[in-house]
Amino acid sequence: MLENIIDALIQRIKDVVVTDKKMTDIPLAYLMTLKIPDSVKHFFDQEVELWIREEEEKFSTNERFDYDTPDVRMLIDKIFDHLKQNSRFHITKFNQLLERAVKLEMNYLIEPQRTLTQFIFKDNSIVSTIEVYDTLKYFFKYEYYKNAISDYFNTKYLREISQDQFAELIAKIDKNAFSENCFETTLQTVKAISDFIGEALEENVQVLSLDTLLHAFKDRKLDTYSKLFEELKTKGIIEISLADLENVLRSESIENFGESVEEEKPKEETQLVLEEIKDIEESKPKVEVEDIELSEMRVEPEEVEEEEEEEEEYEEEEELEEVERAKPEADVKASGAKVADELADFVAGKIKSDEPLENIDELIAGRVRKKIIKKLFKKNESDLQKFIGVLNDQNSWKSASILIDEEFYQRGINPYSKEALQFSDIVYTRFFPKDKYVGEDEYENKF
């Protein structure tokens, strides 16, 4: 069900954004004027902000000149403001980021504790509180998280926080937020999820998936509700109406559930439940952070392999030189791209639109392959080979994407980590090489 919701929302956004089949670039300024979900606009805006911060770091690491003088700083800010206003996304990158944005929003609304922790701690076990603030800008739902996190950092004068501490902090924030009126706050949470699904499908949501609700309850440690819905699941029930949902939560029992299912209810009654519930953004659950205490920071020493790092650094230079030689002149303008994006573009350029889908095993090579094996598959190359074999049997990105999400979830892999994104991007290029966007026939199949 969630896959269909994602597809529906992505398709609807593309219909609004891509108004000309010959469009190859999507300007950020144009994107911000369109009638699309604010969460998507916000995501693309933050991606450009990330590009700018990466560019800005080049100035701060330069020891030859002082870039912090007021006059110079003012000029640099003007330059970055101009760059942001004129930033553009190639259609391939736009499609990748759009899918990523919609998935991030959905994952956050359903499982905010897991999603926030993974998204903030992509590749580090400790981050500065400034980095946490910057990353939280990607999200504007569930404002009570932002407010409580900010209050806690200010109260405790924190400058950095570990992943374990952050996971503990947001778990305690939710415990505090749900403690005053668990039933009402839970209904407000369900309303936020159903509103997102309704927006994606452009219809009034009458039923919700039991699995979706279970993920939401377990993430927030709502054990009483989780147990009730596990019981319903053992009875073969896969979805629940909004009216039955309210009855189960209010009574904390499934005794009368069978009767409410068999008895067909008027449409108005099923819509009444969440319409009367105040939006969670308006209610702003109260969270007292003064009494929250976190465990001491525990950081395991990272494994250092000097010889391997030197070899990988050499391979990275070789690969980047090959990327620069192979990239078409028209693509050189992607100054904000990361190494992973450049490599993905290079891979995409190697695939011909009139050729059959390429073997993914041949697309993952060199330093990237070594990192993927090490970070994602625990140094077990045979596991990577088996999974690639499964992906090679897929005929669409949609089916491959679902398998990747499931594999990452089962292995406990952070889907927002550098290597996870590299892996997903390379597989993506197998199905959507850049030159496929040129032909109108191919265009119709993709949008």
RAUR-V56917 format. One record per helix or strand of 3 or more residues. SS is the DSSP state (H for helix, E for strand). FROM is the first residue (numbers start at 1). TO is the last residue. If there is no record, write none. Layout:
SS;FROM;TO
SS;FROM;TO
//
This chain:
H;2;17
E;25;27
H;28;31
H;38;60
H;70;85
E;88;90
H;91;110
H;112;120
E;126;128
H;129;136
H;143;156
E;160;162
H;163;179
H;182;201
E;207;209
H;210;219
H;223;234
E;239;241
H;242;251
H;257;262
H;267;275
H;280;283
H;306;326
H;329;331
H;339;350
H;360;363
H;366;376
H;381;392
H;397;411
H;418;431
H;434;437
H;440;446
//
